[in-house]
Amino acid sequence: MLASKLDKKKYKNICIIDANQKVGPKIKVSGGAKCNITNELVSSKNYLGDRAFVKEILLKYSKDDLLKFLNKNGVNPKINPKIVKGTYFCNSSQDVIDMFLKITTHVKKYLATKVLDIENINKTDFYKIKTNNQSIEARKVVIASGALSYPVLGASSIAFDIASKYGHTIEKLEPALVGFTVQKDQFWFKNLSGVSTFVNTFVEGNKFEGSFLFAHKGCSGPVILTSSLYWKKGKLAIDFLPNKNMEDFFKSNKKISSILPLPKRFMEEFLKSIDLEDKAISSLRAEEREKLSSLKYYEFSPAGNFGYTKAEVTRGGISTDEIDHNSFESLKQKGLYFIGECLNITGELGGFNFQIAFAQANICAKELNKL
């Protein structure tokens, strides 16, 4: 993206260095191989980090700007709200990768090349980029190497290593957009692996809606992935019956598992977990009704999460207070730029992280073109 926006005549000696054998492996797997590329409802509220800065970025390069760019280059995403409301999906992730390859034909690409270090050359304006294959000299270096999530796709700590070397603050790094492991009281979740249901979640003052998936390690699904972005050590709550009033069910003579609109397997395991017999719901005593009503606000404390190998993104990163908001150049080191997931800006599930990455790249490239 960045290389495609740079003036081709002015910057004849642009290169891309990538540790992967092929371009865009993380794009390839995104959105179930359909690349969830932006969101109709995107705003600064969908991000963790400096929201004022995020607002600046989105004003300079909106989702409409991104869609226009994609359409111009033969990629035509469509809204599909099945997973997250407002999400734009491409026909195929490969379409996005092919677009990048087409618009960067003028750019030298060093694939399967791992960056080991970057250093100034005798305090000049030039850098020496040391790789596992060779050394490359450059006047400007843009680091867009992602963060720690999905190491199998080439993720590494190189952005943070370089940023730290030049005095940058790294806000605490943690897996995000990731499933939760559970404690003993929720081990019944594991018996439901593969079962999904629509829920609301409540975490750190935020409310989310979406599909909840029981997993062999605990729980996952779109609503849990987004909840994980905001969760800290402590409780979160689930409403397993969103938009339903429990009182409406208590008048029925049907069994609990028959009257409540939830998967049968789920009801069996849930009733066992609260030690309640599956009987006529109208026959429940007051304390039994209270137990069952926990379906509307089921609180639990996750034991942890599935880790970086399963996390879609990394929460935390290079402090944006130390980045020039107009160019993404380091305020600590001239000629060094940081964009993308390595910064302390993280979006929710639903195309928000691609949107902010495209926007940052566009802003950075425009500033480089002025030089």
C-alpha positions, -999 to 999 in steps of 0.1 A, spaced: 0 0 0 27 25 10 49 17 -20 20 20 -44 12 55 -33 48 68 -35 57 89 -66 72 63 -90 94 88 -108 107 105 -77 113 73 -57 130 49 -82 148 31 -55 120 18 -33 122 -16 -19 100 -39 3 116 -63 26 94 -92 38 103 -123 59 77 -143 41 81 -163 9 50 -147 -6 33 -112 -3 4 -108 22 0 -141 40 -20 -125 68 -42 -108 42 -46 -143 27 -62 -158 58 -82 -127 69 -120 -128 70 -121 -165 62 -100 -159 31 -124 -131 20 -105 -102 36 -128 -82 59 -113 -49 47 -133 -21 63 -166 -13 80 -196 9 71 -198 20 107 -161 27 114 -153 55 140 -127 62 166 -150 44 191 -140 11 175 -104 14 186 -84 9 218 -56 36 220 -55 73 215 -90 79 201 -83 115 193 -54 104 171 -76 77 155 -102 103 147 -75 124 130 -64 94 109 -100 85 98 -108 121 89 -77 121 66 -85 88 50 -121 74 55 -137 41 46 -151 59 15 -115 68 5 -104 32 9 -134 19 -10 -127 43 -39 -91 32 -40 -101 -5 -40 -127 0 -67 -103 20 -89 -79 -10 -87 -104 -37 -95 -114 -48 -60 -151 -44 -51 -159 -53 -15 -195 -58 -4 -212 -55 30 -218 -88 46 -230 -83 82 -232 -121 90 -202 -120 114 -200 -83 124 -225 -56 114 -213 -33 86 -183 -54 76 -171 -52 40 -157 -84 26 -139 -89 -7 -147 -117 -31 -114 -132 -22 -84 -122 -1 -63 -131 -32 -79 -102 -50 -63 -78 -25 -29 -95 -28 -31 -94 -66 -39 -57 -65 -8 -50 -44 14 -70 -67 0 -52 -97 4 -17 -84 39 -23 -70 56 -37 -101 81 -8 -100 92 -18 -65 120 -42 -57 109 -69 -34 132 -89 -11 110 -118 0 121 -145 24 144 -119 39 145 -114 76 155 -80 90 179 -84 119 187 -48 128 187 -12 116 215 13 124 226 48 113 256 50 91 281 71 110 253 95 121 244 104 86 208 105 71 212 70 59 204 37 75 219 2 71 193 -25 72 209 -57 82 191 -89 69 198 -126 69 208 -123 33 225 -89 28 227 -53 40 206 -26 23 211 11 26 182 36 28 175 72 36 140 66 48 128 34 66 91 26 71 85 -2 95 51 -19 89 61 -54 101 30 -61 123 33 -73 159 34 -107 177 2 -123 166 2 -153 143 40 -161 143 33 -189 118 26 -160 93 59 -143 100 50 -122 130 80 -111 151 92 -85 176 114 -66 151 93 -34 151 95 -33 189 131 -42 190 140 -13 166 116 12 183 132 3 217 167 8 203 158 44 194 142 52 228 105 46 221 81 35 248 64 2 242 30 -1 258 22 -35 273 19 -61 246 -9 -87 249 -29 -111 225 -62 -96 214 -91 -106 192 -86 -140 207 -106 -167 226 -107 -172 263 -96 -201 284 -118 -208 314 -116 -216 351 -130 -248 368 -165 -233 373 -168 -230 335 -153 -263 325 -188 -272 313 -181 -249 283 -156 -275 270 -184 -301 268 -201 -279 242 -173 -275 218 -187 -265 184 -220 -252 197 -227 -215 189 -255 -191 200 -262 -154 196 -254 -134 228 -247 -100 242 -215 -95 262 -206 -68 288 -170 -60 294 -153 -29 309 -184 -7 304 -188 -19 267 -217 -40 253 -212 -62 222 -235 -85 203 -227 -115 181 -221 -152 178 -206 -169 208 -188 -202 201 -180 -228 227 -145 -243 222 -125 -272 236 -103 -247 255 -132 -224 266 -150 -199 243 -145 -180 212 -166 -165 183 -168 -130 170 -184 -115 201 -157 -130 223 -129 -119 201 -140 -82 202 -147 -85 240 -111 -97 244 -98 -64 231 -112 -46 262 -110 -74 288 -86 -69 317 -81 -93 346 -116 -97 361 -152 -105 351 -172 -103 320 -209 -110 316 -230 -128 289 -267 -124 281 -276 -157 266 -311 -145 259 -307 -110 243 -339 -91 237 -359 -117 258 -376 -112 291 -373 -142 315 -407 -134 331 -424 -142 298 -412 -178 301 -421 -185 337 -459 -188 328 -453 -219 306 -459 -255 317 -432 -267 293 -398 -280 305 -370 -254 308 -350 -269 279 -381 -268 257 -394 -233 263 -361 -214 262 -349 -206 227 -313 -220 232 -295 -251 218 -306 -283 236 -271 -293 244 -264 -259 259 -294 -261 282 -285 -296 294 -250 -285 304 -261 -252 318 -287 -267 340 -261 -292 353 -238 -263 361 -263 -246 383 -276 -279 397 -312 -274 384 -335 -302 372 -350 -298 337 -387 -296 347 -418 -275 340 -405 -239 342 -438 -227 359 -430 -250 388 -397 -233 398 -394 -219 432 -382 -183 437 -346 -193 443 -346 -216 413 -360 -189 391 -332 -167 403 -306 -193 394 -321 -197 359 -323 -160 354 -285 -159 355 -288 -167 318 -295 -130 314 -263 -119 331 -239 -148 334 -207 -135 350 -174 -153 349 -137 -146 351 -117 -160 322 -85 -179 332 -67 -163 303 -67 -164 265 -56 -187 237 -23 -168 232 -5 -152 202 -7 -183 181 -45 -178 179 -48 -140 184 -57 -120 153 -39 -89 166 -17 -76 193 -29 -51 219 -5 -24 230 26 -13 210 47 18 203 34 48 220 16 72 196 27 101 217 62 96 202 50 95 166 44 125 143 7 126 137 11 141 102 36 116 88 41 87 113 78 96 115 94 88 148 98 119 171 129 101 185 147 93 153 146 112 120 139 92 89 123 63 108 86 57 104 62 32 121 27 23 108 3 -5 113 -2 -31 141 31 -22 158 15 11 170 -6 13 202 -38 14 182 -60 -17 180 -94 -21 163 -123 -44 170 -132 -73 148 -150 -64 116 -126 -47 92 -114 -20 115 -78 -30 117 -74 -31 79 -91 3 76 -67 20 101 -36 3 85 -46 15 50 -52 50 64 -19 52 81 0 40 50 -18 66 28 -9 95 52 27 84 56 31 80 18 17 115 11 43 130 35 71 110 19 61 123 -15 66 159 -3 102 153 4 
